[in-house]
Amino acid sequence: MKALHCAIKREYLDLIQAGTKNVEYRDMSPYWVQRLVEIPANGDIEQCRSDIISGKVEPNFKKYTHIVFHCNGTTVTMPILGIKTYRGHHLFVISLDNRQKENK
């Protein structure tokens, strides 16, 4: 099980736990490109980001199985259904399977 760890605000964590929020959006920033995308050896993160935004390449996403949300001492683990891009808004979209949640 490979988990992606993310900080999240309480209001969004509550929606995820209630089952009403089943996607998590993250900016297509260099930070999130590095965390979510397999960058080729000796690859440049900025160039990779630019190529994804322009549509020159389809990203090869890292194989995360779960996302672990952290909020003020609360941890919620959710299975990930998939990750895709929303280029028009320069976002990554992480689809959650909130039918079976593991709370700690």
DSSP file (Angstrom, degrees, kcal/mol; ACC not computed):
  #  RESIDUE AA STRUCTURE BP1 BP2  ACC     N-H-->O    O-->H-N    N-H-->O    O-->H-N    TCO  KAPPA ALPHA  PHI   PSI    X-CA   Y-CA   Z-CA
    1    1 A M              0   0    0      0, 0.0     2,-0.6     0, 0.0    63,-0.1   0.000 360.0 360.0 360.0 117.8    0.0    0.0    0.0
    2    2 A K        -     0   0    0     61,-0.2    63,-3.0     2,-0.0    64,-1.6  -0.921 360.0-160.3-105.8 119.4    1.5    3.3   -1.1
    3    3 A A  E     -a   66   0A   0     -2,-0.6     2,-0.5    61,-0.2    64,-0.2  -0.792  14.0-146.8-108.0 142.4   -0.1    6.3    0.6
    4    4 A L  E     -a   67   0A   0     62,-2.5    64,-3.4    -2,-0.4     2,-0.4  -0.915  20.1-147.7-100.2 125.7   -0.1    9.9   -0.4
    5    5 A H  E     +a   68   0A   0     -2,-0.5     2,-0.4    62,-0.2    64,-0.2  -0.828  22.5 171.9-101.5 133.3   -0.1   12.2    2.6
    6    6 A C  E     -a   69   0A   0     62,-2.8    64,-2.4    -2,-0.4     2,-0.3  -0.999  30.2-131.2-141.7 139.5   -1.9   15.6    2.4
    7    7 A A  E     -a   70   0A   0     -2,-0.4     2,-0.3    62,-0.2    64,-0.2  -0.659  34.2-179.2 -82.1 147.1   -2.9   18.3    4.8
    8    8 A I        -     0   0    0     62,-2.1     2,-0.1    -2,-0.3    -2,-0.0  -0.993  29.2-105.7-148.8 150.8   -6.5   19.4    4.6
    9    9 A K    >>  -     0   0    0     -2,-0.3     4,-2.1     1,-0.1     3,-0.6  -0.472  33.5-116.9 -76.3 150.6   -8.8   21.9    6.2
   10   10 A R  H 3> S+     0   0    0      1,-0.2     4,-2.7     2,-0.2     5,-0.2   0.873 111.5  58.4 -55.6 -43.1  -11.4   20.7    8.6
   11   11 A E  H 3> S+     0   0    0      1,-0.2     4,-1.3     2,-0.2    -1,-0.2   0.876 110.9  42.1 -59.7 -37.6  -14.4   21.8    6.5
   12   12 A Y  H <> S+     0   0    0     -3,-0.6     4,-2.1     2,-0.2    -1,-0.2   0.856 111.8  54.1 -77.8 -35.4  -13.2   19.6    3.6
   13   13 A L  H  X S+     0   0    0     -4,-2.1     4,-2.7     1,-0.2    -2,-0.2   0.904 106.8  52.6 -62.9 -40.8  -12.3   16.7    5.8
   14   14 A D  H  X S+     0   0    0     -4,-2.7     4,-1.9     1,-0.2    -1,-0.2   0.894 108.9  49.7 -61.5 -40.3  -15.8   16.7    7.3
   15   15 A L  H  X>S+     0   0    0     -4,-1.3     5,-1.9    -5,-0.2     6,-1.3   0.882 111.3  49.0 -66.7 -38.3  -17.3   16.6    3.8
   16   16 A I  H ><5S+     0   0    0     -4,-2.1     3,-0.9     4,-0.2    -2,-0.2   0.931 111.7  48.6 -65.6 -45.3  -15.1   13.7    2.8
   17   17 A Q  H 3<5S+     0   0    0     -4,-2.7    -2,-0.2     1,-0.3    -1,-0.2   0.843 109.4  53.0 -64.4 -33.1  -16.0   11.8    6.0
   18   18 A A  H 3<5S-     0   0    0     -4,-1.9    -1,-0.3    -5,-0.2    -2,-0.2   0.630 114.1-120.0 -76.3 -12.9  -19.7   12.5    5.3
   19   19 A G  T <<5S+     0   0    0     -3,-0.9    -3,-0.2    -4,-0.6    -2,-0.1   0.568  86.6 108.4  86.3   9.2  -19.3   11.0    1.9
   20   20 A T  S   <S+     0   0    0     -5,-1.9     2,-0.5    -6,-0.2    -4,-0.2   0.616  70.2  57.7 -94.6 -13.6  -20.4   14.2    0.0
   21   21 A K        +     0   0    0     -6,-1.3    -2,-0.2    -9,-0.1    -1,-0.2  -0.964  54.3 162.7-117.5 115.3  -16.9   15.1   -1.3
   22   22 A N        +     0   0    0     -2,-0.5    74,-3.1    -3,-0.1     2,-0.3   0.223  57.5  59.9-120.2  14.7  -15.3   12.4   -3.4
   23   23 A V  E     -D   95   0B   0     72,-0.2     2,-0.4    74,-0.0    72,-0.2  -0.993  60.1-156.0-137.7 148.5  -12.6   14.3   -5.2
   24   24 A E  E     -D   94   0B   0     70,-2.3    70,-3.0    -2,-0.3     2,-0.4  -0.992  12.9-151.6-123.1 130.0   -9.6   16.3   -4.0
   25   25 A Y  E     -D   93   0B   0     -2,-0.4     2,-0.4    68,-0.2    68,-0.2  -0.826  12.7-176.5-103.2 138.5   -8.1   19.0   -6.1
   26   26 A R  E     -D   92   0B   0     66,-2.2    66,-3.2    -2,-0.4    -2,-0.0  -0.999  32.4-104.8-133.9 138.7   -4.5   20.0   -6.0
   27   27 A D  E     -D   91   0B   0     -2,-0.4     2,-1.5    64,-0.2    64,-0.2  -0.214  27.9-120.9 -55.6 144.9   -2.7   22.8   -7.9
   28   28 A M        +     0   0    0     62,-2.5    -1,-0.1    61,-0.2    63,-0.1  -0.292  64.4 146.0 -84.7  52.5   -0.6   21.7  -10.8
   29   29 A S     >  -     0   0    0     -2,-1.5     4,-2.5     1,-0.1     5,-0.2  -0.389  68.4-103.2 -82.9 164.3    2.4   23.4   -9.0
   30   30 A P  H  > S+     0   0    0      0, 0.0     4,-2.5     0, 0.0     5,-0.2   0.884 122.5  58.0 -54.8 -37.6    5.9   22.1   -9.2
   31   31 A Y  H  > S+     0   0    0      1,-0.2     4,-1.5     2,-0.2     5,-0.1   0.936 111.5  39.0 -58.1 -48.5    5.4   20.7   -5.7
   32   32 A W  H  > S+     0   0    0      2,-0.2     4,-2.2     1,-0.2     5,-0.3   0.803 111.8  57.3 -77.4 -28.5    2.4   18.6   -6.7
   33   33 A V  H  X S+     0   0    0     -4,-2.5     4,-2.5     1,-0.2    -1,-0.2   0.945 109.2  47.1 -61.2 -46.3    3.9   17.6  -10.1
   34   34 A Q  H  < S+     0   0    0     -4,-2.5    -2,-0.2    -5,-0.2    -1,-0.2   0.862 116.2  44.5 -64.0 -36.0    6.9   16.1   -8.2
   35   35 A R  H  < S+     0   0    0     -4,-1.5    -1,-0.2    -5,-0.2    -2,-0.2   0.813 125.4  28.8 -78.6 -30.4    4.7   14.3   -5.7
   36   36 A L  H  < S+     0   0    0     -4,-2.2    26,-2.9    -5,-0.1     2,-0.4   0.722 108.5  66.6-105.0 -24.6    2.1   12.9   -8.2
   37   37 A V  B  < S-F   61   0C   0     -4,-2.5     2,-0.8    -5,-0.3    24,-0.2  -0.813  75.9-122.4-111.1 139.6    4.0   12.4  -11.5
   38   38 A E        -     0   0    0     22,-3.3    22,-0.4    -2,-0.4    -3,-0.1  -0.687  33.2-154.5 -73.7 110.9    6.8   10.0  -12.5
   39   39 A I        -     0   0    0     -2,-0.8     3,-0.1    -5,-0.2     4,-0.1  -0.763  20.4-111.8 -89.7 130.7    9.4   12.4  -13.7
   40   40 A P    >   -     0   0    0      0, 0.0     3,-2.4     0, 0.0    -1,-0.1  -0.215  48.6 -79.1 -57.6 152.4   11.9   10.9  -16.2
   41   41 A A  T 3  S+     0   0    0      1,-0.3     3,-0.1     3,-0.0     0, 0.0  -0.266 121.2   7.7 -53.3 135.7   15.5   10.5  -14.9
   42   42 A N  T 3  S+     0   0    0      1,-0.2    -1,-0.3    -3,-0.1     2,-0.1   0.697 100.5 153.6  60.5  20.7   17.3   13.8  -15.1
   43   43 A G    <   -     0   0    0     -3,-2.4     2,-0.6    -4,-0.1    -1,-0.2  -0.449  46.5-123.1 -79.8 153.9   13.9   15.4  -16.0
   44   44 A D     >  -     0   0    0      1,-0.2     4,-2.6    -2,-0.1     5,-0.2  -0.859  10.3-150.4 -98.3 124.0   13.1   19.0  -15.2
   45   45 A I  H  > S+     0   0    0     -2,-0.6     4,-2.8     1,-0.2     5,-0.2   0.907  97.1  50.6 -62.5 -43.5   10.0   19.4  -13.1
   46   46 A E  H  > S+     0   0    0      2,-0.2     4,-2.5     1,-0.2    -1,-0.2   0.904 112.4  46.9 -62.6 -41.2    9.2   22.8  -14.6
   47   47 A Q  H  > S+     0   0    0      2,-0.2     4,-2.6     1,-0.2    -2,-0.2   0.916 112.2  50.3 -66.7 -42.0    9.5   21.4  -18.1
   48   48 A C  H  X S+     0   0    0     -4,-2.6     4,-2.2     2,-0.2    -2,-0.2   0.923 111.7  48.4 -59.8 -45.1    7.4   18.4  -17.2
   49   49 A R  H  X S+     0   0    0     -4,-2.8     4,-2.7     1,-0.2    -2,-0.2   0.923 111.7  49.3 -60.6 -46.0    4.7   20.7  -15.7
   50   50 A S  H  X S+     0   0    0     -4,-2.5     4,-2.3     1,-0.2     6,-0.3   0.897 110.8  50.0 -61.3 -41.9    4.7   22.9  -18.8
   51   51 A D  H  X>S+     0   0    0     -4,-2.6     5,-1.5     2,-0.2     6,-1.3   0.866 111.8  48.4 -66.5 -37.0    4.4   19.9  -21.0
   52   52 A I  H ><5S+     0   0    0     -4,-2.2     3,-0.5     2,-0.2    -2,-0.2   0.938 112.6  47.7 -67.6 -46.6    1.4   18.6  -19.0
   53   53 A I  H 3<5S+     0   0    0     -4,-2.7    -2,-0.2     1,-0.2    -1,-0.2   0.896 113.7  47.2 -61.8 -41.2   -0.4   21.9  -19.0
   54   54 A S  H 3<5S-     0   0    0     -4,-2.3    -1,-0.2    -5,-0.2    -2,-0.2   0.655 112.3-119.3 -76.7 -14.4    0.1   22.4  -22.7
   55   55 A G  T <<5S+     0   0    0     -4,-0.8    -3,-0.2    -3,-0.5    -4,-0.1   0.554  76.7 127.2  87.3   7.8   -1.1   18.8  -23.4
   56   56 A K  S   <S+     0   0    0     -5,-1.5     2,-0.3    -6,-0.3    -4,-0.2   0.854  77.5  22.0 -65.0 -34.1    2.2   17.8  -25.0
   57   57 A V  S    S-     0   0    0     -6,-1.3    -2,-0.2    -9,-0.1    -1,-0.1  -0.965  71.8-130.9-134.1 150.1    2.4   14.8  -22.7
   58   58 A E        -     0   0    0     -2,-0.3    -6,-0.1    -3,-0.1     2,-0.0  -0.877  41.2-115.2 -92.9 129.2    0.0   12.7  -20.6
   59   59 A P        -     0   0    0      0, 0.0     2,-0.8     0, 0.0   -20,-0.1  -0.352  11.9-138.3 -68.2 144.7    1.4   12.4  -17.1
   60   60 A N        -     0   0    0    -22,-0.4   -22,-3.3    -2,-0.0     2,-0.1  -0.893  30.7-146.2 -98.0 103.5    2.5    9.0  -15.9
   61   61 A F  B     -F   37   0C   0     -2,-0.8   -24,-0.3   -24,-0.2   -25,-0.1  -0.401  14.9-107.1 -77.7 146.6    1.1    9.1  -12.3
   62   62 A K        -     0   0    0    -26,-2.9     2,-1.5     1,-0.1    -1,-0.1  -0.323  40.0-105.2 -63.4 154.6    2.8    7.5   -9.4
   63   63 A K        +     0   0    0    -60,-0.0     2,-0.3     2,-0.0   -61,-0.2  -0.544  51.3 167.1 -91.7  72.8    0.9    4.4   -8.1
   64   64 A Y        -     0   0    0     -2,-1.5   -61,-0.2     1,-0.1     3,-0.1  -0.673  18.2-174.7 -83.9 139.9   -0.7    5.6   -4.9
   65   65 A T        +     0   0    0    -63,-3.0    15,-2.6    -2,-0.3     2,-0.3   0.708  68.4  20.9-102.1 -28.3   -3.4    3.3   -3.5
   66   66 A H  E     -aB   3  79A   0    -64,-1.6   -62,-2.5    13,-0.3     2,-0.4  -0.944  61.6-141.5-139.2 157.4   -4.5    5.5   -0.6
   67   67 A I  E     -aB   4  78A   0     11,-2.9    11,-2.6    -2,-0.3     2,-0.6  -0.986  13.9-154.1-118.9 134.4   -4.5    9.1    0.4
   68   68 A V  E     -aB   5  77A   0    -64,-3.4   -62,-2.8    -2,-0.4     2,-0.4  -0.935   9.7-157.0-111.0 113.4   -4.0   10.0    4.1
   69   69 A F  E     -aB   6  76A   0      7,-3.2     7,-2.1    -2,-0.6     2,-0.4  -0.733   5.1-161.5 -90.8 137.2   -5.5   13.3    5.1
   70   70 A H  E     +aB   7  75A   0    -64,-2.4   -62,-2.1    -2,-0.4     2,-0.3  -0.978  17.5 162.3-121.9 129.4   -4.1   15.1    8.1
   71   71 A C  E >   - B   0  74A   0      3,-2.5     3,-2.4    -2,-0.4   -62,-0.1  -0.837  70.0 -38.4-149.8 108.2   -6.0   17.8   10.0
   72   72 A N  T 3  S-     0   0    0     -2,-0.3     3,-0.1     1,-0.3   -63,-0.0   0.860 124.8 -37.9  45.5  51.7   -5.2   19.0   13.5
   73   73 A G  T 3  S+     0   0    0      1,-0.3     2,-0.4     0, 0.0    -1,-0.3   0.315 115.1 114.1  86.9  -9.0   -4.3   15.6   14.9
   74   74 A T  E <   -B   71   0A   0     -3,-2.4    -3,-2.5     2,-0.0     2,-0.4  -0.802  46.4-165.9 -95.8 136.9   -7.1   13.8   13.0
   75   75 A T  E     -B   70   0A   0     -2,-0.4    29,-2.5    -5,-0.2     2,-0.4  -0.988   7.0-177.9-124.8 129.7   -6.0   11.3   10.3
   76   76 A V  E     -BC  69 103A   0     -7,-2.1    -7,-3.2    -2,-0.4     2,-0.5  -0.996   9.8-158.1-127.8 128.2   -8.4    9.9    7.7
   77   77 A T  E     +BC  68 102A   0     25,-2.7    25,-2.1    -2,-0.4    -9,-0.2  -0.911  13.7 178.3-109.8 130.4   -7.3    7.3    5.1
   78   78 A M  E     -B   67   0A   0    -11,-2.6   -11,-2.9    -2,-0.5    20,-0.1  -0.984  30.8-113.7-130.8 139.9   -9.2    6.9    1.8
   79   79 A P  E     -B   66   0A   0      0, 0.0    18,-2.6     0, 0.0     2,-0.5  -0.445  31.0-130.0 -66.1 145.4   -8.6    4.6   -1.2
   80   80 A I  E     -E   96   0B   0    -15,-2.6    16,-0.2    16,-0.2     3,-0.1  -0.865  18.7-171.3 -98.6 128.1   -7.7    6.4   -4.4
   81   81 A L  E     -     0   0B   0     14,-2.8     2,-0.3    -2,-0.5    15,-0.2   0.806  65.2 -45.2 -83.9 -33.2   -9.7    5.5   -7.5
   82   82 A G  E     -E   95   0B   0     13,-1.1    13,-2.9     2,-0.0     2,-0.4  -0.951  44.1-123.3 175.2 165.8   -7.5    7.5   -9.8
   83   83 A I  E     +E   94   0B   0     -2,-0.3     2,-0.3    11,-0.2    11,-0.2  -0.991  33.0 160.8-128.6 137.1   -5.7   10.7  -10.6
   84   84 A K  E     -E   93   0B   0      9,-2.1     9,-3.1    -2,-0.4     2,-0.3  -0.894  34.1-104.0-144.7 175.7   -6.2   12.8  -13.7
   85   85 A T  E     -E   92   0B   0     -2,-0.3     2,-0.4     7,-0.2     7,-0.2  -0.772   8.8-161.3-105.5 151.1   -5.5   16.3  -14.9
   86   86 A Y  E > > +E   91   0B   0      5,-3.0     5,-1.6    -2,-0.3     3,-1.6  -0.759  19.9 179.4-124.8  79.8   -7.9   19.2  -15.3
   87   87 A R  G > 5 +     0   0    0     -2,-0.4     3,-1.3     1,-0.3    -1,-0.1   0.808  69.4  66.6 -59.5 -37.3   -5.8   21.2  -17.7
   88   88 A G  G 3 5S+     0   0    0      1,-0.3    -1,-0.3    -3,-0.1   -35,-0.0   0.772 117.3  27.9 -57.7 -24.9   -8.1   24.1  -18.2
   89   89 A H  G < 5S-     0   0    0     -3,-1.6    -1,-0.3     2,-0.1    -2,-0.2   0.272 109.6-117.4-118.3   8.2   -7.7   25.0  -14.5
   90   90 A H  T < 5 +     0   0    0     -3,-1.3   -62,-2.5    -4,-0.4     2,-0.3   0.930  68.5 137.2  54.0  52.3   -4.2   23.6  -14.0
   91   91 A L  E   < -DE  27  86B   0     -5,-1.6    -5,-3.0   -64,-0.2     2,-0.4  -0.906  53.9-136.8-127.3 153.4   -5.3   21.1  -11.4
   92   92 A F  E     -DE  26  85B   0    -66,-3.2   -66,-2.2    -2,-0.3     2,-0.5  -0.900  22.2-150.6 -99.8 140.3   -4.8   17.5  -10.5
   93   93 A V  E     -DE  25  84B   0     -9,-3.1    -9,-2.1    -2,-0.4     2,-0.7  -0.960   7.1-165.1-116.5 118.0   -8.0   15.7   -9.6
   94   94 A I  E     -DE  24  83B   0    -70,-3.0   -70,-2.3    -2,-0.5     2,-0.4  -0.907  12.7-147.8-105.4 112.6   -7.7   12.8   -7.2
   95   95 A S  E     -DE  23  82B   0    -13,-2.9   -14,-2.8    -2,-0.7   -13,-1.1  -0.671  15.3-153.1 -84.3 130.2  -10.8   10.6   -7.2
   96   96 A L  E     - E   0  80B   0    -74,-3.1     2,-0.9    -2,-0.4   -16,-0.2  -0.767  17.4-143.8-106.5 147.1  -11.6    9.1   -3.8
   97   97 A D    >   +     0   0    0    -18,-2.6     3,-0.8    -2,-0.3   -75,-0.1  -0.803  29.3 168.5-103.2  87.0  -13.5    5.9   -2.9
   98   98 A N  T 3   +     0   0    0     -2,-0.9     3,-0.3     1,-0.2    -1,-0.1   0.172  52.2  92.8 -92.0  21.3  -15.2    7.2    0.2
   99   99 A R  T 3  S+     0   0    0      1,-0.3     2,-0.5   -80,-0.0    -1,-0.2   0.809  96.4  31.9 -76.1 -31.0  -17.5    4.2    0.5
  100  100 A Q  S <  S+     0   0    0     -3,-0.8     2,-0.3   -21,-0.1    -1,-0.3  -0.867  81.2 177.8-130.6  99.5  -15.1    2.4    2.8
  101  101 A K        -     0   0    0     -2,-0.5     2,-0.6    -3,-0.3   -23,-0.2  -0.755  20.9-150.3-106.8 149.7  -13.1    4.8    5.0
  102  102 A E  E     -C   77   0A   0    -25,-2.1   -25,-2.7    -2,-0.3     2,-0.4  -0.960  18.0-167.5-117.2 112.1  -10.5    4.1    7.6
  103  103 A N  E      C   76   0A   0     -2,-0.6   -27,-0.2   -27,-0.2   -29,-0.0  -0.800 360.0 360.0-103.3 142.0  -10.4    6.6   10.4
  104  104 A K              0   0    0    -29,-2.5   -28,-0.2    -2,-0.4    -1,-0.1   0.320 360.0 360.0-127.4 360.0   -7.6    6.9   13.0
